[in-house]
């Protein structure tokens, strides 16, 4: 071929449409592609081209940046220009230097040197904040650094793991403040499901093993839809907290989430939990906020306790334990507990007795939350958290426990959870901008 492609940026007069100046960005030699790799521009070439175009745009914008006041704040004398200084700016894929006009007071000789950070509160574009949050909440901070380096085709200081961690903490903190505001839904909900569960996270402190984080998922029953062999909740609000504040934070989050889902004084709330005392306590914040509230011990966790024991037994003993399980299923909790006590007195194996006693204690502690599970199933009412993906698995374990060497402080884990919960709630796309701006403002 006897030509090449040239990308040019033109400066055009808006009134006359006349080209004032031209700047060549890049020339591309066009050759016949011999493989798929030769088609178009490679990833690194695309980033380099974007960086050059971005720099031209920034150079033009920097000429329009001026100090907030044209007079000296100290003596009121009109400022004069005094050369230039370069200021850092970090875009999503590239880093840049902006030429900033310096000013000096001719009277008191006070210098005024603007920078992108002093003018806007940060030198990092919000879109990069967003990307760092999304990667930092999904992967380890070290892996996020590597992912960003691959994406940008270079290792950038602004994307190091400490910077990603700092961004996640700042935005997570701001997001918590946003998520605890009681924004009322325009549509009142007739009924709501609240699933509360807890997960343990390895503590960074050497003298402690782990701490518990609580999570909750709030949704309307009609939001559950079947998709093949699994259920999906199309509209939900997820919240989580790792704070050690006597459940204050998780209560605030649950109340706010239920309000956003349409809770009113006429709403019937059904709380499903695994039987942990703090789960019932966390959801009790809704008691005076709705029309009616019922607490149900999750059938999934009941079956999870019974099944390993049933599988380990044979013959008559196996049948007896299974009978107790299905007695509970039929809502006959008193009868089931009596049967369980009887069979404990008949066993001689200590390991079997200890397992039966664990089940008995579990049922006694949650006797008020046991219900007629069979009846609820017949009526199409929820009785288990297993209808959709586990909130604990999705919000907590996937990020905080996949690597056994991973250790956390409560504060850092809490901030990561805010971003993960927002993404899981499908509202990250609408709130991230507000959270980032708040984080920038708090930092400034």
Secondary structure in CASP SS format (residue, H / E / C, confidence):
PFRMAT SS
TARGET T0000
AUTHOR 0000-0000-0000
METHOD secondary structure of the structure
MODEL  1
X C 1.00
X C 1.00
X C 1.00
X E 1.00
X E 1.00
X E 1.00
X E 1.00
X E 1.00
X E 1.00
X E 1.00
X E 1.00
X E 1.00
X C 1.00
X C 1.00
X C 1.00
X C 1.00
X C 1.00
X C 1.00
X E 1.00
X E 1.00
X E 1.00
X E 1.00
X E 1.00
X E 1.00
X E 1.00
X E 1.00
X E 1.00
X E 1.00
X E 1.00
X C 1.00
X C 1.00
X C 1.00
X C 1.00
X C 1.00
X C 1.00
X H 1.00
X H 1.00
X H 1.00
X C 1.00
X C 1.00
X C 1.00
X C 1.00
X H 1.00
X H 1.00
X H 1.00
X H 1.00
X H 1.00
X H 1.00
X H 1.00
X H 1.00
X H 1.00
X H 1.00
X H 1.00
X H 1.00
X H 1.00
X H 1.00
X H 1.00
X H 1.00
X H 1.00
X H 1.00
X H 1.00
X H 1.00
X C 1.00
X C 1.00
X C 1.00
X C 1.00
X C 1.00
X C 1.00
X C 1.00
X C 1.00
X E 1.00
X C 1.00
X C 1.00
X C 1.00
X C 1.00
X C 1.00
X C 1.00
X E 1.00
X E 1.00
X E 1.00
X E 1.00
X E 1.00
X E 1.00
X E 1.00
X E 1.00
X E 1.00
X E 1.00
X E 1.00
X E 1.00
X E 1.00
X C 1.00
X C 1.00
X C 1.00
X C 1.00
X E 1.00
X E 1.00
X E 1.00
X E 1.00
X E 1.00
X E 1.00
X E 1.00
X E 1.00
X E 1.00
X E 1.00
X E 1.00
X C 1.00
X C 1.00
X C 1.00
X C 1.00
X C 1.00
X E 1.00
X E 1.00
X E 1.00
X C 1.00
X C 1.00
X H 1.00
X H 1.00
X H 1.00
X H 1.00
X H 1.00
X C 1.00
X C 1.00
X C 1.00
X E 1.00
X C 1.00
X H 1.00
X H 1.00
X H 1.00
X H 1.00
X H 1.00
X H 1.00
X H 1.00
X H 1.00
X H 1.00
X H 1.00
X H 1.00
X H 1.00
X H 1.00
X C 1.00
X C 1.00
X H 1.00
X H 1.00
X H 1.00
X H 1.00
X H 1.00
X H 1.00
X H 1.00
X H 1.00
X H 1.00
X H 1.00
X H 1.00
X H 1.00
X C 1.00
X C 1.00
X C 1.00
X C 1.00
X H 1.00
X H 1.00
X H 1.00
X C 1.00
X H 1.00
X H 1.00
X H 1.00
X H 1.00
X H 1.00
X H 1.00
X H 1.00
X H 1.00
X H 1.00
X H 1.00
X H 1.00
X H 1.00
X H 1.00
X H 1.00
X H 1.00
X H 1.00
X H 1.00
X H 1.00
X H 1.00
X C 1.00
X C 1.00
X C 1.00
X C 1.00
X C 1.00
X C 1.00
X C 1.00
X C 1.00
X C 1.00
X C 1.00
X C 1.00
X E 1.00
X E 1.00
X E 1.00
X E 1.00
X E 1.00
X E 1.00
X E 1.00
X E 1.00
X E 1.00
X E 1.00
X E 1.00
X E 1.00
X E 1.00
X C 1.00
X C 1.00
X C 1.00
X C 1.00
X C 1.00
X C 1.00
X E 1.00
X E 1.00
X E 1.00
X E 1.00
X E 1.00
X E 1.00
X E 1.00
X E 1.00
X E 1.00
X E 1.00
X C 1.00
X H 1.00
X H 1.00
X H 1.00
X E 1.00
X E 1.00
X E 1.00
X E 1.00
X C 1.00
X C 1.00
X E 1.00
X E 1.00
X E 1.00
X E 1.00
X C 1.00
X C 1.00
X E 1.00
X E 1.00
X E 1.00
X E 1.00
X E 1.00
X E 1.00
X C 1.00
X C 1.00
X C 1.00
X C 1.00
X C 1.00
X C 1.00
X H 1.00
X H 1.00
X H 1.00
X H 1.00
X H 1.00
X H 1.00
X H 1.00
X H 1.00
X H 1.00
X H 1.00
X H 1.00
X H 1.00
X H 1.00
X C 1.00
X C 1.00
X C 1.00
X C 1.00
X C 1.00
X C 1.00
X C 1.00
X E 1.00
X E 1.00
X E 1.00
X E 1.00
X E 1.00
X E 1.00
X C 1.00
X C 1.00
X C 1.00
X H 1.00
X H 1.00
X H 1.00
X H 1.00
X H 1.00
X H 1.00
X H 1.00
X H 1.00
X H 1.00
X H 1.00
X C 1.00
X C 1.00
X C 1.00
X C 1.00
X C 1.00
X E 1.00
X E 1.00
X E 1.00
X E 1.00
X E 1.00
X E 1.00
X C 1.00
X H 1.00
X H 1.00
X H 1.00
X H 1.00
X H 1.00
X H 1.00
X H 1.00
X H 1.00
X H 1.00
X H 1.00
X H 1.00
X H 1.00
X H 1.00
X H 1.00
X C 1.00
X C 1.00
X H 1.00
X H 1.00
X H 1.00
X H 1.00
X H 1.00
X H 1.00
X H 1.00
X H 1.00
X H 1.00
X H 1.00
X H 1.00
X H 1.00
X H 1.00
X H 1.00
X H 1.00
X C 1.00
X C 1.00
X C 1.00
X H 1.00
X H 1.00
X H 1.00
X H 1.00
X H 1.00
X H 1.00
X H 1.00
X H 1.00
X H 1.00
X H 1.00
X H 1.00
X H 1.00
X H 1.00
X H 1.00
X C 1.00
X C 1.00
X C 1.00
X H 1.00
X H 1.00
X H 1.00
X H 1.00
X H 1.00
X H 1.00
X H 1.00
X H 1.00
X H 1.00
X H 1.00
X H 1.00
X H 1.00
X H 1.00
X H 1.00
X H 1.00
X H 1.00
X C 1.00
X H 1.00
X H 1.00
X H 1.00
X C 1.00
X C 1.00
X C 1.00
X H 1.00
X H 1.00
X H 1.00
X H 1.00
X H 1.00
X H 1.00
X C 1.00
X C 1.00
X C 1.00
X C 1.00
X C 1.00
X C 1.00
X H 1.00
X H 1.00
X H 1.00
X C 1.00
X C 1.00
X C 1.00
X H 1.00
X H 1.00
X H 1.00
X H 1.00
X H 1.00
X H 1.00
X H 1.00
X H 1.00
X H 1.00
X H 1.00
X C 1.00
X C 1.00
X C 1.00
X C 1.00
X C 1.00
X C 1.00
X C 1.00
X E 1.00
X C 1.00
X H 1.00
X H 1.00
X H 1.00
X H 1.00
X H 1.00
X H 1.00
X H 1.00
X H 1.00
X H 1.00
X H 1.00
X H 1.00
X H 1.00
X H 1.00
X H 1.00
X H 1.00
X C 1.00
X C 1.00
X C 1.00
X H 1.00
X H 1.00
X H 1.00
X H 1.00
X H 1.00
X H 1.00
X H 1.00
X H 1.00
X H 1.00
X H 1.00
X H 1.00
X H 1.00
X H 1.00
X H 1.00
X H 1.00
X H 1.00
X C 1.00
END
